[in-house]
Amino acid sequence: MIQLSGAGKRFGHKLLFENADWLITPQDRIGLVGANGTGKSTLMKILAGLETLDYGSITIAKGTSAGYLPQDGLTLSGRSVFAECMAVFDELRQMEQEMEQLTRKMSELPHESVEYAQVADRYHRLEHEFQTRDGYAVEAKVGTVLTGLGFRKEDWTRLTDEFSGGWQMRLALAKLLLQRPNLLLLDEPTNHLDLEARNWLEEYLNEYPYAFLLISHDRYFLDVTVKKTVEIWNRQLFFYSGNYDKYLAEKTQRREQLEAAYRNQRERIEQLEVFINRFRYQATKAKQVQSRIKELEKMERIEIPPEEKTIHFSFPQPKPSGRIVAEFKNVAKSYGANEVFRNVNFIIERGDRIALVGVNGAGKSTLIKLLAAIEPLSAGEYKSGHNVEADYFAQDQYKELNPDARILDDLGELSPRSTQTELRSLLGCFLFQADDVFKRIGVLSGGERGRYALLRLLLHPANFLLLDEPTNHLDMRAKDILLDALAAYTGTVVLVSHDRYFIDKLATRVFEIGDGRVEVYPGNYEDYRWRKEGRVADVPTLADVPTRGSSGNGSQAGKVSANGNESVERSSAREESKGKRLNPIKRKQLEERVHEFEEEIARVETAIAHCETSLLTFVSAEETQRQNQELEARRKELASLMAEWEALSQSLETAN
């Protein structure tokens, strides 16, 4: 479809890439990766025909139609949402209008006339093409795509002018998907999508009949959509088969092989140089010396490109809170006639990592603001636990920063024990490099200020973090730093994020928000999806132990074993018993879950031993009764954990 030969491109004085040879074929599913500033978006614009090469050539096969979606900047106006999408099919609609005109003509002409035969022939040819291009289903296609990308039916008749920039980009993506070019070029297509819309887009791309090329900082999205990975690194293009996870593994192997070849070459060079220096002036060795000199001259030297430094930064841990961090009792929240929540009940315990999910506008940010006590309740009660200190990160958190302070100075005041090198390294992880660290906060863009505000928060975290979209404007490297920091964090976290990988690695529970309710699901987002898809509906429960803070909305989603993963592992065991092969991502998660079960079992056994020891000392009848109840609950919890651990272990053994 498209071929690059000896391609090179500069951006000002900076060389982005050179000597690039690349052939894109039909059915390719490619992820384009690389550090920020390496030229990914520029390369995609070249493929889209929006920019030219400085070196080399690009060949585009006849019939190639490329559809390009930039990161942002597209705006639409003057038509309703539905009409804007229907404009994609203008040619089909004109064809349909001509068919209607031809139908009227045929009804007026004598059937035996020559003119009738000509009109009928034209009509049949048009109708055949119209059916071939699925013209009768265009309205259904538009509705499917708009619904998948999160547009409600009542939005279809609204003017596009009424929508924000993020929704404008969704609409631009909808139009591009409806056009169905044979090469889709998508630059950060998930930037403006919530999790539900991302999930739909994943399925759509997996069924897309043509080639596509993606740039994305969403690791999970790349893992489940692409089959090839192209990396821009050290001004070269490197090609890998497989998704992002396989790319990381293969890249490590390639570097190890390159380093081994480099060491072998260095040893050979040293041997040759020692021989040459030793026998250079001996006539009897002149021939051998000249031979080795020629070998050195012809040798193509192996270079080890500089590797990005891996930054490890230990964020200070907060002081511990009480066991119960937050509790909602019959909470309601309304804005005038708009009811956001009603009769919401849940408990958040120390150490919980809770992900809030739901469609845009469901109330995720509102719930975080209620927990941060920024918004008042309309009804009900909110209890904050003992020694709980909440810290709230909003999407517009940067507004509280001092605009006159320089970044490095401001961070140094916040963390006086850190060296300049440590601070600059950490700032580099959050994309502040070189002279950027001396910028004043007031001149930063909204995304830059958001990243910096998040960094300040993590330097001195409270014991209850409330994070609204902390992964916005972060690349994969910065996300990994944030993920490692939160994984090692000993406090409690409630977060909103549209990054599937981030939630899967971090969340211990998922709160689904919608229709005024909060449904509590144990485990990470993968577990939540399995439950929502009904794959565990027929699985019996051995022991229902109330989860930490079951939803007071009457949902059975809040009743699971204490580790919160009961049905998922049992379902996986059932799938394996049927001989269904686990995908690598799921297998890795289940292996990690086995380890988590073992740790949880050890924790519960310790708690049981503590309860049994406490019963040996009589305090009062009421205390003895309470201790007996706690001991019984712990034993039920242990029985359930053991059953789940055995089921999961058996499923993994069967799969091996």
BATORVEX-99113 format. One line per 10 residues: their letters; for each residue x, y, z of C-alpha. Coordinates in nm, 2 decimals, padded with zeros to 4 digits. Example, Ala and Ser with C-alpha at 12.3 -4.5 7.8 and 13.67 -1.06 7.14 Angstrom:
BEGIN
as) 01.23:-00.45:00.78 ~ 01.37:-00.11:00.71
% end
This chain:
BEGIN
miqlsgagkr) 00.00:00.00:00.00 ~ 00.27:00.25:00.11 ~ 00.64:00.21:00.09 ~ 00.92:00.43:00.23 ~ 01.27:00.40:00.09 ~ 01.57:00.57:00.25 ~ 01.33:00.80:00.42 ~ 01.45:01.08:00.64 ~ 01.30:01.38:00.81 ~ 01.42:01.68:01.01
fghkllfena) 01.24:01.91:01.25 ~ 01.44:02.23:01.24 ~ 01.80:02.13:01.33 ~ 01.69:01.80:01.49 ~ 01.71:01.48:01.28 ~ 01.40:01.27:01.36 ~ 01.48:00.96:01.15 ~ 01.69:00.86:00.85 ~ 01.75:00.57:00.61 ~ 01.40:00.43:00.69
dwlitpqdri) 01.27:00.15:00.47 ~ 00.91:00.04:00.55 ~ 00.64:-00.14:00.36 ~ 00.28:-00.12:00.48 ~ 00.06:-00.39:00.34 ~ -00.31:-00.46:00.35 ~ -00.45:-00.61:00.67 ~ -00.15:-00.47:00.87 ~ -00.23:-00.37:01.23 ~ 00.06:-00.16:01.35
glvgangtgk) 00.14:00.03:01.67 ~ 00.39:00.31:01.63 ~ 00.59:00.37:01.95 ~ 00.88:00.57:02.07 ~ 00.96:00.84:02.33 ~ 00.81:01.18:02.31 ~ 00.97:01.40:02.04 ~ 01.11:01.11:01.83 ~ 00.88:01.20:01.54 ~ 00.58:00.96:01.56
stlmkilagl) 00.32:01.21:01.48 ~ 00.54:01.36:01.20 ~ 00.58:01.02:01.04 ~ 00.21:00.96:01.05 ~ 00.15:01.29:00.88 ~ 00.39:01.19:00.61 ~ 00.20:00.87:00.55 ~ -00.12:01.08:00.54 ~ 00.03:01.31:00.28 ~ 00.02:01.61:00.50
etldygsiti) 00.40:01.65:00.53 ~ 00.69:01.57:00.29 ~ 01.01:01.38:00.34 ~ 01.35:01.56:00.35 ~ 01.53:01.25:00.22 ~ 01.43:00.94:00.04 ~ 01.10:00.86:-00.13 ~ 00.74:00.75:-00.05 ~ 00.54:00.53:-00.29 ~ 00.16:00.50:-00.26
akgtsagylp) -00.02:00.22:-00.44 ~ -00.31:00.31:-00.67 ~ -00.64:00.29:-00.49 ~ -00.50:00.35:-00.14 ~ -00.73:00.57:00.07 ~ -00.57:00.69:00.39 ~ -00.79:00.84:00.67 ~ -00.60:01.05:00.93 ~ -00.72:01.15:01.28 ~ -00.49:01.40:01.46
qdgltlsgrs) -00.46:01.42:01.84 ~ -00.68:01.73:01.86 ~ -00.77:02.05:01.68 ~ -01.07:01.94:01.47 ~ -01.39:02.13:01.50 ~ -01.72:02.08:01.32 ~ -02.02:02.32:01.30 ~ -02.34:02.40:01.11 ~ -02.51:02.06:01.12 ~ -02.65:01.82:01.37
vfaecmavfd) -02.44:01.53:01.49 ~ -02.64:01.28:01.29 ~ -02.64:01.49:00.98 ~ -02.26:01.55:01.01 ~ -02.21:01.17:01.01 ~ -02.45:01.11:00.73 ~ -02.25:01.36:00.52 ~ -01.99:01.08:00.48 ~ -02.25:00.90:00.26 ~ -02.33:01.20:00.03
elrqmeqeme) -02.25:01.00:-00.28 ~ -02.48:00.71:-00.17 ~ -02.76:00.96:-00.08 ~ -02.73:01.12:-00.43 ~ -02.74:00.78:-00.58 ~ -03.06:00.71:-00.38 ~ -03.22:01.03:-00.50 ~ -03.14:00.95:-00.86 ~ -03.30:00.60:-00.81 ~ -03.61:00.77:-00.68
qltrkmselp) -03.62:01.00:-00.99 ~ -03.57:00.70:-01.22 ~ -03.85:00.52:-01.04 ~ -04.09:00.81:-01.11 ~ -03.98:00.82:-01.48 ~ -04.04:00.45:-01.52 ~ -04.39:00.49:-01.38 ~ -04.46:00.76:-01.65 ~ -04.30:00.60:-01.95 ~ -04.46:00.32:-02.17
hesveyaqva) -04.30:-00.01:-02.08 ~ -04.24:-00.10:-02.44 ~ -04.05:00.22:-02.52 ~ -03.68:00.24:-02.58 ~ -03.65:00.52:-02.33 ~ -03.81:00.31:-02.06 ~ -03.55:00.03:-02.13 ~ -03.27:00.28:-02.10 ~ -03.40:00.42:-01.77 ~ -03.47:00.07:-01.63
dryhrlehef) -03.11:-00.03:-01.72 ~ -02.97:00.27:-01.54 ~ -03.19:00.21:-01.24 ~ -03.08:-00.16:-01.21 ~ -02.71:-00.07:-01.24 ~ -02.75:00.20:-00.97 ~ -02.95:-00.03:-00.74 ~ -02.69:-00.31:-00.77 ~ -02.41:-00.07:-00.68 ~ -02.62:00.08:-00.40
qtrdgyavea) -02.69:-00.26:-00.25 ~ -02.32:-00.37:-00.29 ~ -02.22:-00.06:-00.10 ~ -02.48:-00.14:00.17 ~ -02.66:00.18:00.10 ~ -02.98:00.07:00.28 ~ -02.80:00.03:00.61 ~ -02.61:00.37:00.63 ~ -02.84:00.51:00.90 ~ -02.80:00.20:01.11
kvgtvltglg) -02.42:00.22:01.07 ~ -02.42:00.59:01.18 ~ -02.63:00.50:01.49 ~ -02.41:00.21:01.58 ~ -02.09:00.42:01.56 ~ -02.23:00.71:01.75 ~ -02.37:00.49:02.03 ~ -02.04:00.31:02.05 ~ -01.85:00.63:02.09 ~ -02.08:00.75:02.37
frkedwtrlt) -02.33:00.98:02.20 ~ -02.68:00.94:02.34 ~ -02.98:00.94:02.11 ~ -03.09:01.28:02.23 ~ -02.74:01.41:02.13 ~ -02.79:01.31:01.76 ~ -03.02:01.61:01.69 ~ -02.80:01.86:01.87 ~ -02.58:02.10:01.66 ~ -02.21:02.00:01.66
defsggwqmr) -02.13:02.36:01.77 ~ -02.27:02.28:02.12 ~ -02.01:02.01:02.19 ~ -01.67:02.05:02.36 ~ -01.33:01.99:02.20 ~ -01.32:01.63:02.33 ~ -01.66:01.54:02.19 ~ -01.57:01.72:01.86 ~ -01.28:01.48:01.83 ~ -01.51:01.18:01.90
lalaklllqr) -01.73:01.30:01.62 ~ -01.43:01.33:01.39 ~ -01.34:00.98:01.48 ~ -01.69:00.86:01.41 ~ -01.69:01.01:01.06 ~ -01.35:00.85:00.99 ~ -01.47:00.51:01.10 ~ -01.78:00.54:00.88 ~ -01.57:00.63:00.58 ~ -01.38:00.30:00.62
pnlllldept) -01.06:00.40:00.44 ~ -00.83:00.11:00.36 ~ -00.56:00.26:00.58 ~ -00.66:00.42:00.91 ~ -00.40:00.65:01.07 ~ -00.50:00.73:01.43 ~ -00.29:00.96:01.64 ~ -00.39:00.90:02.01 ~ -00.75:00.80:01.93 ~ -00.83:00.72:02.29
nhldlearnw) -00.73:01.06:02.43 ~ -01.09:01.18:02.45 ~ -01.27:00.84:02.51 ~ -01.39:00.70:02.84 ~ -01.34:00.33:02.91 ~ -01.67:00.22:02.76 ~ -01.60:00.40:02.43 ~ -01.24:00.25:02.43 ~ -01.37:-00.10:02.48 ~ -01.61:-00.05:02.18
leeylneypy) -01.33:00.09:01.97 ~ -01.11:-00.21:02.05 ~ -01.37:-00.44:01.92 ~ -01.44:-00.23:01.62 ~ -01.07:-00.23:01.52 ~ -01.04:-00.60:01.58 ~ -01.31:-00.65:01.32 ~ -01.19:-00.37:01.08 ~ -01.13:-00.53:00.74 ~ -00.84:-00.30:00.63
afllishdry) -00.51:-00.19:00.76 ~ -00.46:00.06:01.04 ~ -00.17:00.24:01.22 ~ -00.20:00.36:01.58 ~ -00.01:00.59:01.81 ~ -00.12:00.55:02.17 ~ 00.00:00.58:02.52 ~ -00.26:00.32:02.64 ~ -00.06:00.00:02.67 ~ -00.36:-00.22:02.70
fldvtvkktv) -00.52:-00.07:02.39 ~ -00.21:-00.15:02.19 ~ -00.19:-00.50:02.33 ~ -00.53:-00.60:02.22 ~ -00.54:-00.43:01.88 ~ -00.20:-00.43:01.70 ~ -00.01:-00.73:01.56 ~ 00.31:-00.54:01.46 ~ 00.50:-00.28:01.64 ~ 00.73:-00.01:01.48
eiwnrqlffy) 00.96:00.18:01.71 ~ 01.14:00.51:01.63 ~ 01.46:00.48:01.84 ~ 01.80:00.65:01.79 ~ 01.68:00.80:01.46 ~ 01.60:00.46:01.31 ~ 01.29:00.25:01.26 ~ 01.29:-00.09:01.43 ~ 01.03:-00.35:01.34 ~ 00.88:-00.61:01.58
sgnydkylae) 00.61:-00.88:01.53 ~ 00.34:-00.89:01.79 ~ 00.17:-00.65:02.02 ~ 00.32:-00.40:02.27 ~ 00.39:-00.67:02.54 ~ 00.58:-00.89:02.29 ~ 00.76:-00.58:02.16 ~ 00.89:-00.51:02.51 ~ 01.02:-00.86:02.55 ~ 01.17:-00.88:02.20
ktqrreqlea) 01.33:-00.54:02.24 ~ 01.51:-00.66:02.56 ~ 01.63:-00.97:02.38 ~ 01.76:-00.76:02.08 ~ 01.95:-00.53:02.31 ~ 02.11:-00.82:02.49 ~ 02.21:-00.97:02.16 ~ 02.35:-00.64:02.04 ~ 02.55:-00.60:02.36 ~ 02.69:-00.95:02.33
ayrnqrerie) 02.79:-00.88:01.97 ~ 02.94:-00.55:02.08 ~ 03.15:-00.72:02.35 ~ 03.27:-00.99:02.10 ~ 03.37:-00.72:01.85 ~ 03.55:-00.52:02.11 ~ 03.75:-00.83:02.21 ~ 03.84:-00.89:01.84 ~ 03.94:-00.53:01.79 ~ 04.17:-00.54:02.10
qlevfinrfr) 04.33:-00.87:01.97 ~ 04.39:-00.72:01.63 ~ 04.54:-00.39:01.78 ~ 04.76:-00.59:02.02 ~ 04.90:-00.79:01.73 ~ 04.95:-00.49:01.50 ~ 05.13:-00.29:01.77 ~ 05.35:-00.58:01.87 ~ 05.46:-00.68:01.52 ~ 05.43:-00.36:01.32
yqatkakqvq) 05.81:-00.32:01.27 ~ 05.90:-00.68:01.21 ~ 05.96:-00.75:00.85 ~ 05.87:-01.12:00.89 ~ 05.52:-01.03:01.01 ~ 05.45:-00.75:00.77 ~ 05.20:-00.95:00.56 ~ 05.00:-01.06:00.87 ~ 05.01:-00.70:01.01 ~ 04.87:-00.56:00.68
srikelekme) 04.60:-00.83:00.68 ~ 04.48:-00.73:01.02 ~ 04.49:-00.36:00.94 ~ 04.27:-00.42:00.65 ~ 04.03:-00.63:00.86 ~ 04.01:-00.34:01.11 ~ 03.94:-00.09:00.83 ~ 03.66:-00.31:00.68 ~ 03.50:-00.39:01.01 ~ 03.16:-00.22:01.05
rieippeekt) 03.16:-00.10:01.41 ~ 02.87:-00.19:01.63 ~ 02.73:00.09:01.83 ~ 02.52:00.07:02.14 ~ 02.26:00.35:02.13 ~ 02.21:00.54:02.45 ~ 01.93:00.39:02.66 ~ 01.68:00.59:02.85 ~ 01.77:00.60:03.22 ~ 01.54:00.41:03.44
ihfsfpqpkp) 01.44:00.63:03.73 ~ 01.36:00.50:04.07 ~ 01.22:00.75:04.31 ~ 01.09:00.66:04.66 ~ 00.79:00.87:04.75 ~ 00.75:00.93:05.13 ~ 00.48:00.72:05.29 ~ 00.19:00.88:05.48 ~ 00.11:00.81:05.84 ~ -00.15:00.53:05.88
sgrivaefkn) -00.52:00.60:05.91 ~ -00.78:00.39:06.09 ~ -00.92:00.07:05.94 ~ -01.23:00.25:05.80 ~ -01.13:00.54:05.58 ~ -01.47:00.66:05.45 ~ -01.83:00.55:05.48 ~ -02.14:00.66:05.29 ~ -02.48:00.60:05.44 ~ -02.79:00.67:05.23
vaksyganev) -02.60:00.95:05.04 ~ -02.78:01.15:04.78 ~ -02.66:01.43:04.56 ~ -02.85:01.66:04.32 ~ -02.79:01.97:04.13 ~ -03.13:02.12:04.11 ~ -03.36:01.88:03.93 ~ -03.06:01.67:03.81 ~ -03.02:01.37:04.05 ~ -02.66:01.24:04.04
frnvnfiier) -02.68:00.99:04.34 ~ -02.95:00.84:04.55 ~ -02.94:00.61:04.85 ~ -02.57:00.53:04.81 ~ -02.40:00.31:05.07 ~ -02.04:00.18:05.08 ~ -01.73:00.16:05.31 ~ -01.37:00.23:05.20 ~ -01.10:00.06:05.41 ~ -00.74:00.14:05.46
gdrialvgvn) -00.53:00.01:05.17 ~ -00.81:00.00:04.92 ~ -00.74:00.11:04.57 ~ -01.07:00.19:04.41 ~ -01.13:00.27:04.04 ~ -01.44:00.47:03.95 ~ -01.59:00.37:03.62 ~ -01.89:00.48:03.42 ~ -01.99:00.68:03.11 ~ -01.90:01.04:03.09
gagkstlikl) -02.14:01.25:03.29 ~ -02.24:00.96:03.52 ~ -02.09:01.13:03.83 ~ -01.74:01.00:03.88 ~ -01.58:01.34:03.94 ~ -01.88:01.43:04.16 ~ -01.82:01.13:04.38 ~ -01.45:01.22:04.42 ~ -01.55:01.57:04.52 ~ -01.80:01.44:04.78
laaieplsag) -01.52:01.22:04.93 ~ -01.29:01.53:04.93 ~ -01.57:01.73:05.11 ~ -01.55:01.99:04.83 ~ -01.91:01.93:04.74 ~ -02.18:01.91:05.01 ~ -02.42:01.61:05.03 ~ -02.79:01.67:04.94 ~ -02.89:01.39:05.18 ~ -02.74:01.11:05.39
eyksghnvea) -02.42:01.09:05.59 ~ -02.05:01.08:05.51 ~ -01.82:00.96:05.79 ~ -01.45:01.01:05.76 ~ -01.23:00.77:05.95 ~ -00.97:00.81:06.23 ~ -00.66:01.01:06.13 ~ -00.77:01.03:05.77 ~ -00.61:01.31:05.57 ~ -00.75:01.34:05.22
dyfaqdqyke) -00.57:01.50:04.93 ~ -00.76:01.58:04.61 ~ -00.61:01.60:04.26 ~ -00.84:01.76:04.01 ~ -00.81:01.80:03.64 ~ -00.76:02.17:03.69 ~ -00.53:02.13:04.00 ~ -00.27:02.36:03.84 ~ -00.49:02.66:03.91 ~ -00.36:02.65:04.28
lnpdarildd) 00.01:02.67:04.18 ~ 00.22:02.99:04.21 ~ 00.25:03.11:03.85 ~ 00.57:03.32:03.93 ~ 00.77:03.03:04.07 ~ 01.02:02.84:03.86 ~ 00.95:02.46:03.84 ~ 01.29:02.35:03.99 ~ 01.28:02.60:04.27 ~ 00.93:02.53:04.36
lgelsprstq) 00.99:02.15:04.37 ~ 01.31:02.21:04.57 ~ 01.12:02.40:04.84 ~ 00.87:02.12:04.86 ~ 01.14:01.85:04.89 ~ 01.45:02.01:05.04 ~ 01.62:01.67:05.11 ~ 01.63:01.58:04.74 ~ 01.94:01.67:04.53 ~ 01.92:01.87:04.21
telrsllgcf) 02.00:01.56:04.02 ~ 01.72:01.36:04.18 ~ 01.47:01.65:04.12 ~ 01.57:01.69:03.76 ~ 01.55:01.32:03.69 ~ 01.20:01.30:03.84 ~ 01.10:01.61:03.64 ~ 01.23:01.43:03.33 ~ 01.00:01.14:03.40 ~ 00.71:01.38:03.39
lfqaddvfkr) 00.84:01.52:03.06 ~ 01.02:01.83:03.19 ~ 01.36:01.81:03.04 ~ 01.67:02.03:02.98 ~ 01.58:02.40:03.02 ~ 01.21:02.32:03.08 ~ 01.29:02.29:03.45 ~ 01.37:02.66:03.47 ~ 01.04:02.77:03.32 ~ 00.80:02.96:03.54
igvlsggerg) 00.47:02.78:03.62 ~ 00.27:03.06:03.47 ~ 00.40:03.00:03.12 ~ 00.33:02.62:03.12 ~ 00.05:02.48:02.91 ~ -00.26:02.32:03.08 ~ -00.12:01.97:03.03 ~ 00.22:02.06:03.16 ~ 00.08:02.23:03.47 ~ -00.14:01.93:03.53
ryallrlllh) 00.16:01.69:03.52 ~ 00.36:01.92:03.75 ~ 00.07:01.94:04.00 ~ 00.05:01.56:04.01 ~ 00.42:01.54:04.08 ~ 00.40:01.78:04.37 ~ 00.11:01.58:04.51 ~ 00.31:01.26:04.50 ~ 00.61:01.41:04.68 ~ 00.42:01.45:05.00
panfllldep) 00.10:01.24:04.98 ~ -00.17:01.23:05.24 ~ -00.31:00.89:05.35 ~ -00.62:00.92:05.14 ~ -00.56:01.01:04.77 ~ -00.85:01.12:04.55 ~ -00.72:01.13:04.19 ~ -00.93:01.26:03.90 ~ -00.77:01.16:03.57 ~ -00.41:01.15:03.70
tnhldmrakd) -00.29:00.98:03.38 ~ -00.39:01.25:03.14 ~ -00.10:01.41:02.95 ~ 00.14:01.13:03.06 ~ 00.33:00.91:02.83 ~ 00.40:00.54:02.91 ~ 00.72:00.61:03.10 ~ 00.56:00.87:03.32 ~ 00.26:00.64:03.38 ~ 00.49:00.36:03.48
illdalaayt) 00.66:00.59:03.74 ~ 00.32:00.69:03.87 ~ 00.20:00.33:03.88 ~ 00.51:00.21:04.07 ~ 00.46:00.50:04.32 ~ 00.10:00.42:04.38 ~ 00.17:00.04:04.40 ~ 00.42:00.11:04.68 ~ 00.19:00.36:04.85 ~ 00.06:00.24:05.19
gtvvlvshdr) -00.24:00.47:05.20 ~ -00.58:00.45:05.03 ~ -00.65:00.55:04.67 ~ -00.97:00.64:04.48 ~ -00.91:00.73:04.12 ~ -01.08:00.80:03.79 ~ -00.87:00.69:03.49 ~ -00.94:00.59:03.13 ~ -00.62:00.39:03.11 ~ -00.72:00.02:03.12
yfidklatrv) -00.37:-00.11:03.19 ~ -00.33:00.14:03.48 ~ -00.65:00.03:03.64 ~ -00.59:-00.34:03.59 ~ -00.25:-00.31:03.76 ~ -00.36:-00.09:04.05 ~ -00.73:-00.14:04.14 ~ -00.85:-00.38:04.41 ~ -01.21:-00.28:04.37 ~ -01.42:-00.11:04.10
feigdgrvev) -01.71:00.12:04.17 ~ -01.95:00.14:03.88 ~ -02.14:00.47:03.87 ~ -02.46:00.51:03.67 ~ -02.83:00.58:03.71 ~ -02.78:00.74:04.05 ~ -02.63:00.42:04.19 ~ -02.28:00.30:04.30 ~ -02.23:-00.07:04.24 ~ -01.93:-00.23:04.40
ypgnyedyrw) -01.73:-00.50:04.22 ~ -01.42:-00.68:04.36 ~ -01.09:-00.71:04.18 ~ -00.95:-00.50:03.89 ~ -01.12:-00.38:03.57 ~ -01.06:-00.72:03.40 ~ -01.26:-00.89:03.68 ~ -01.53:-00.62:03.65 ~ -01.57:-00.68:03.28 ~ -01.60:-01.06:03.32
rkegrvadvp) -01.88:-01.01:03.57 ~ -02.05:-00.75:03.35 ~ -02.04:-00.97:03.05 ~ -02.23:-01.24:03.24 ~ -01.96:-01.50:03.22 ~ -01.99:-01.59:03.59 ~ -02.37:-01.57:03.63 ~ -02.40:-01.95:03.66 ~ -02.11:-02.00:03.90 ~ -02.21:-02.11:04.25
tladvptrgs) -02.06:-01.93:04.55 ~ -01.91:-02.15:04.82 ~ -01.91:-01.88:05.09 ~ -02.05:-01.53:05.06 ~ -01.86:-01.30:05.29 ~ -01.95:-00.93:05.28 ~ -01.68:-00.73:05.09 ~ -01.52:-00.42:05.23 ~ -01.81:-00.18:05.20 ~ -02.08:-00.37:05.01
sgngsqagkv) -02.31:-00.15:04.80 ~ -02.62:-00.05:04.99 ~ -02.82:-00.05:04.66 ~ -02.90:-00.42:04.70 ~ -02.66:-00.54:04.44 ~ -02.51:-00.89:04.47 ~ -02.20:-00.74:04.31 ~ -02.09:-00.63:04.65 ~ -02.10:-00.98:04.80 ~ -01.78:-01.18:04.73
sangnesver) -01.50:-01.34:04.91 ~ -01.28:-01.10:05.11 ~ -01.01:-01.09:04.85 ~ -01.27:-00.98:04.60 ~ -01.19:-01.22:04.31 ~ -01.41:-01.52:04.38 ~ -01.60:-01.56:04.06 ~ -01.34:-01.46:03.81 ~ -01.09:-01.73:03.92 ~ -01.37:-01.99:03.94
ssareeskgk) -01.49:-01.90:03.59 ~ -01.13:-01.92:03.46 ~ -01.10:-02.26:03.61 ~ -01.43:-02.36:03.44 ~ -01.30:-02.23:03.10 ~ -00.98:-02.42:03.14 ~ -01.16:-02.74:03.23 ~ -01.34:-02.71:02.90 ~ -01.00:-02.69:02.73 ~ -01.02:-02.32:02.64
rlnpikrkql) -00.67:-02.17:02.61 ~ -00.61:-01.86:02.83 ~ -00.47:-01.56:02.65 ~ -00.12:-01.45:02.77 ~ -00.25:-01.13:02.93 ~ -00.51:-01.33:03.13 ~ -00.27:-01.60:03.22 ~ -00.02:-01.34:03.36 ~ -00.30:-01.18:03.57 ~ -00.41:-01.51:03.71
eervhefeee) -00.06:-01.61:03.80 ~ -00.03:-01.28:03.99 ~ -00.37:-01.35:04.15 ~ -00.24:-01.69:04.28 ~ 00.04:-01.50:04.46 ~ -00.21:-01.24:04.60 ~ -00.43:-01.53:04.73 ~ -00.14:-01.68:04.91 ~ -00.05:-01.35:05.08 ~ -00.42:-01.29:05.17
iarvetaiah) -00.45:-01.65:05.31 ~ -00.14:-01.58:05.53 ~ -00.29:-01.25:05.65 ~ -00.62:-01.41:05.74 ~ -00.45:-01.70:05.92 ~ -00.25:-01.45:06.13 ~ -00.58:-01.27:06.21 ~ -00.74:-01.59:06.32 ~ -00.44:-01.67:06.55 ~ -00.47:-01.32:06.70
cetslltfvs) -00.85:-01.37:06.76 ~ -00.79:-01.71:06.93 ~ -00.52:-01.55:07.15 ~ -00.75:-01.26:07.24 ~ -01.02:-01.50:07.35 ~ -00.79:-01.65:07.62 ~ -00.82:-01.32:07.81 ~ -01.17:-01.24:07.94 ~ -01.27:-00.87:07.93 ~ -01.64:-00.87:07.92
aeetqrqnqe) -01.93:-01.08:07.79 ~ -01.99:-00.83:07.51 ~ -01.63:-00.83:07.40 ~ -01.62:-01.21:07.41 ~ -01.93:-01.22:07.19 ~ -01.77:-00.97:06.94 ~ -01.45:-01.17:06.93 ~ -01.63:-01.49:06.86 ~ -01.83:-01.33:06.58 ~ -01.50:-01.19:06.43
learrkelas) -01.33:-01.53:06.46 ~ -01.62:-01.70:06.28 ~ -01.62:-01.44:06.00 ~ -01.24:-01.49:05.96 ~ -01.28:-01.87:05.94 ~ -01.54:-01.83:05.67 ~ -01.32:-01.59:05.49 ~ -01.03:-01.84:05.51 ~ -01.25:-02.13:05.38 ~ -01.36:-01.92:05.08
lmaewealsq) -01.00:-01.80:05.01 ~ -00.87:-02.16:05.02 ~ -01.15:-02.28:04.78 ~ -01.07:-02.00:04.54 ~ -00.69:-02.06:04.56 ~ -00.74:-02.43:04.49 ~ -00.97:-02.36:04.19 ~ -00.73:-02.11:04.04 ~ -00.42:-02.32:04.10 ~ -00.59:-02.62:03.93
sletan) -00.69:-02.40:03.63 ~ -00.34:-02.29:03.58 ~ -00.20:-02.64:03.61 ~ -00.45:-02.76:03.35 ~ -00.34:-02.48:03.11 ~ 00.02:-02.57:03.13
% end
